Amino acid sequence: MLDASVLNPFSVDPCDELPHAAEGKPNWTEYYYFFGFDRNTEHAVSVHIGREPTDTDIWRAVIGVYLPGGKLLVGRYFGRDGAAEGPGAGPMQVRCLEPMRRWSLKFDGLLEQSDRVASANRPHPSAIAQVASFDLVFEGAAPMWDLGKSELSKGFVFVKENAGEESKSHHWEQIGRVRGSLTVGGERLAFDGGGNRDHSFGPRDYTPMVSSMWVNAYFPSGKALMLMGTRVGPVFIQGGYIFRNDGSRLEVVRFVEAPAGEGDATPVGSVAADPLADPAQKNFRVVVATAAGEEVITGELVHAMASTNLSPNHELLGTDLDYPGKGFQFCECPTRYSWNGEEGMGHFERITQLRFLRATDK
C-alpha cells in the first residue's frame, strides 16, 4: 500500500472524493472515470460515469469491456442509483471504499457486441447483447494529482457562464492497480492490471477544446507517470508528473516530445478515425524532462474504444463521423508502455474533433 507520506502532495480534502451536491450553474456536471488493463490477458475495462446534463440526479454510465482480437462489449446505462459513497447507473455501481486509496467497480448486466473498427468509424447501433459482469477494486499506486493546484490548470477553462466570467473544472487523478474478476460468456477470468481514474465536477462544455492526449502508465516496480497535452483555442497546455516509488515524492515534469495533437490548421479528414490504423499513432514515444535528465517512454496501443461527445457534455457510443455540428471523438486505448527498460501497462486517451477524422473501415 502507498505510504501515507507521499499519498496526498496537493492536500486534497478526502471528502472531495465523494459525489458533490449539484449546483444550479449552467452546464454543471460531475464525472468519474476508471480504466484497468491486464496486459497478460489483454482484457481491459473502461467506465465513464457522470451526471446526465438534462437531469443531474441521473447518472449515465458508458462501459467498455475490451476483449482480445479487437472485440468489444459496450453499453450505456442511466439511473438514479448513486449513493453517498459513489455514483451508480442501473447495474453499474461505483463506490469509494477508502478515500484516495480504494474504489470498487461492480457491474452485472447486459453489454452489446461491437469491435474496435466499428467503434471508431460509426455510431453504435442496436446489437446482440450478452451477459457480462465484473467485480474490480482500484487501489491507488501513485499520489493523488490535483489539476487545479498544478501548473497545468492554466488555460483549462471549459465554459464561460456569463460574458467575462470563466469557470474552471475541479479535477483529480490517480494511477493504480486494478484487480478482481471479469466474467464474459460464462467464463470467469482473474483480472490483475494497471490503470487510472479521475474525478471532476463543475461547469463543463468541451466546445473551446481542439484536441487532447492523455498518457497514464503503471509499472510492476510501482513507478507511474501521467502526461497531458491539450489544445484549448490557440493555447497548448502540457505537462504531468512521474512517481518513482523509491521514497522520493511526486515530481512535476514537462515533455519535450510527444504525439502531435490536432490544431486549427490540421486538414479536415486527415486523421485516422481508428488510431491503430495509423502506425505513427499505434506506436509512439514521449520524451520527458526530469530532474535526472531527459527520459524516453514508448507506448504501443493494443486496442481502442470510441465514443462521441456533443456539447455541452452528451456522450454516445461509437463515432458519428457524419455529425453536422461540432463534436469530438473520445478514444480510450489499452496501452503497453516501456520506461528505462521496464515494461508496464496503462491507458492512452485521444480526443479530437470529428471534422479532423477520416474513415478507416473502407
N, C-alpha and C positions, 0 to 999 in steps of 0.2 A: 504494500500500500504506500502511496506517495506520502512523503514526510510532510507534516503539517507546516514546517518552517518554510517550505517553498510552494505550498499549495495556492496561496492567495496573495500574489505580489501587488495586486491593484486594490486590495482591501474591499472586495466585493461583499455586499451585505448578503449573508446566506438566505435571507428572506426573498431576495430578488430572484432566486431560483424558481420560486413557485409562481403560479399564474397571478396576473395582476388584475385589479378591478378595471373594467372597461371605462375609458374616458370618452366624453362627448365631443371629441375633436374630429374634424373631417379626416376620413381615411385612417383612423386609429385602428390598429390591429396588434396581434401578438402571435409569434411563431416559435415553434421548437423544431429543430432538425436533428435527426440521428442517422448515422451511417456506420455500417460494420462490414468488413471484408475479410473472409477467411481465405488466405492465399493458397492454402494446401488443398482445399476442396473446390476453390474458385466459385464459392457461393457468396452472395452479398445481400444485404438488406438496406433499404433506404426508406425513411419515414419522415415526411414533411407534414407537420400538423399545426394548423393555425386557426385563428378565428375567422369565420366567414364574414366578409365585409358587409353583406346585406343584413346580418344579424350577428353581433359579436358574442352572443350567448351560445351560438352554434359553432362547434369545432369542425374543421374539414381536414381529413387526412388523405394524403396522396402516398400510396405504398408501392414499393417495387421490391420484388424478390428476383435476384439475378441467378440464373442457372447456367451451367456450362454449355458451350456450344452456341452462345448468343441468344439463348432463350430467356424470356421474361415472364413473370406473373405480375400483373398490375391491378390496382384497384383504387377507387376513390369513395370515401365514406363520409357521411355527415351525421352529427348527433349532438345532443345536449348532455354529453356523458363525461364532461370534465369534473374534476374534484379539486379540493384544496391542495392536494399533492401533485396534481398534474392534469394535462389535457386528455380528452377521450372523445372518440367518434365511433359509435357502434361497437364493432368487435375489436377496435384498435384502442388500447389503453396504455398510457404513458404515465408513470408515477415516479416521483422523487423518493428514493429510499434513504438517502443521506445527502444533504446539500453539498455540492461541489465534489462529491465522491461517487455516488452510485444512483443509477436510474434503472427502472425496469421497463421493458417494452414487450407487451403481450398482445398477440393477435390470434384469433381463431375464427376463420370465416371463409369467404369465397374470394378468389382472385381470378382475373381473366387472363387467358393466354395471349402473349404477344412475343415480339423478338426485337432485337436491337435495331435492325434496319427499318422495320415498320415504325417503331417508336420515334426514330429520328426524322422520318420523311412524311408522315401523315398523322392526322388526328386518330386517336384510338377509337375504333368502332365497338359496338356491342360484340362480344366474343364469347367463346365457350369458357365457362368458369370451372374451377376445381377447388376442392377444399385444400386449404393450406393453413399452417399455424407456425408461430414462432414464440419462444419464451427466452428472452435475452436480457442480460444485465450489462449495462455500460458502466465501467469503472474508470474513473479519471486516472490517467497515467502521466499527465502533464499539468502544469498550473492553469488556473482559470485566467483567461485573457479578457480584458475589458477594452472594447474598441473605443468607447468614449473617453477613456483616460490614457489612451495611447496616441502616438503621433499620427496614426492612420486616420484618426477621427476628422482631421482637417479635410474638408471637401466632401465628407459623406453626408450630404443633405438630400433627402429623398422626396421632400414635398414642401411647398410653400402654402401655409394655411391661408394667409392673407397677404396682400401686397406688402412687400418689405419684411415679412416675418418668415423666418426659417426655423424648421424643427428638425432636430437630429434624432435618429433612432438610438435607443439604448440596446446594446448588443454585447453578448458574452459568448465565448467559445472555449472548448476544451477538447483535447485529444485523449483517447483512452483505449482500453481493451474492451472487446465485446465478446461475451461468452454465453453459452446456453445451448439451445437446440432449435432446429428448423425441421418442420415436417412437411413434405411435399409428396403427393402421390402415394400417401400411406406409409412412406419411408421416413423414419426419424433419423436426422443427422446431427451429430455433435457439431457445434459451431465454436470456433476459437480464433478470433481475429483481432484486427486493429481498426480503429475508426475515429470518428469525431462527432461532436454535437455543437449546436449553437442555440441561443435563446435571445429573442429580441422583442421589444414592444415599442409602440409609438406610432405616429402618423407615417404612412408609407405609400409612396407612389413611385414606381420604377421609371416613369416617363423620362426624367432627365438623364438616365444612365444610357451609355452607348454599349459597353461590353464589360466583362469581368472574368477573371480567372482566380481560382482558389485552390491552393495546394495544402493537403493535410497528410502527414506521414507518421507512422509509428513503427519503431524498430524493436526487435527482441531484447536488445540491451537496455531498453527503456528510453532511448533517445526519441525525440519527437520534434517536428517542425511544422510551422504554418506560414504560408506566404500568400499574399493577396495583391492583386493588381486590378484596379477598377478605373474606367474612364467615365466621368460624370461631366457631360458637356465637353469643354476643352481641357478640363483638369484631369490629370492622371495621378491617382493615389496608389502608392505601392509600399510594401514593407511586410513585416511579420516578426516571427520570433523563432529561436531554437532553444531546445531544452536538452542538455547532455546527460542528465541523470547521474551526475558524478559528484554531487554535493554542491555544485555551483547553481546560481539562480538563473532564472529565465533570462535570455539575452535578446534584446530587441535588435533586429537586423533589417537591412535593405538589400534588395537583389540588384546585381549589375547585369544580369542576363536572364531572360525568361521568355516563354512563348509570347509572341506578339499578339496583343489583343486588337480587336477591330476598332477603328476610329471613324470619324465622319467622312474621311476621304477614302475609306475602303469601298471598292467597287461593289455595286449591288450584284448579288448572286455569285460571289467569288469564293465563299467559304463552304466547305463540305458539311452538309447537314449532319452526317454521321462522322464524328471525329476520328473513328477508327479507319475510315475510308481514305484518310489523308496521312501518309507516312510521317509527315512532319508534325502532325498533331498526336498521332498514336505514340510516337517515341519522342520525348522532349527532354530538355535539361534546363536547370536553373543554376545560376552562379550567385552565391550569396557572400556579401562582405561581412565577415565576423571578426571578433577580437583576435582570432587565430589566423586571420588572413582570408583569402577567397577560397570558398569551398564549393564543390560541384555536387549537385544532386540530380540524378537522372530518374525519369519516370516512364513507365510503359502502361498505356491504357489497356485494360483487359476486357472491358465490357462497357455498356452505356445504356442509360435510360433517359428519355427526354420528356419534358412537359412544356406546355405553352403558358406563358404568363401574360395576362392582359391587364391594362390599367383599371382600377388602382392596384389590386393585388388578387385578381382571379387566377386560378390555376386549373388547366385542362390536361388530361392525359394525351401524350403524343405531341406531334409537331404540326401546327397548322400553317404550312408554307404559303397558302393562298389567302391568309387573313388580310383584308384590305387596309387595315389601320396599323398603328404602331404596336408591336408586340415583341416578346422575347422568347427564345428557346433557352430553357434551363437543361443542361446535360450533366447528369451525375454519373461519374465513372469510377468503378473499382480500379485501383492502380497499384502496380508493383514499383517500389522505389529502391534506389541504391544510393548510399551515402557513406563515403570513406570505406568502401569495401563491404559494408553490411547491407544485407537485403531486408527490406521492410515492406509494409503494405499500408494502404490507406485509400484516399479519396481525392479525385480531381473534379472540380466543377467548372464548366464553361458556360457563361451566359453571353448571348449575342442577340442582336436584333434580327428579327425574322427576315428583313429585307436583304441582309448580307448572305443568306444561305442559298445553296443550290442543292437540288435533289440528288441523292446518290443511290437511288434504287431503280434507275432506268438504264 
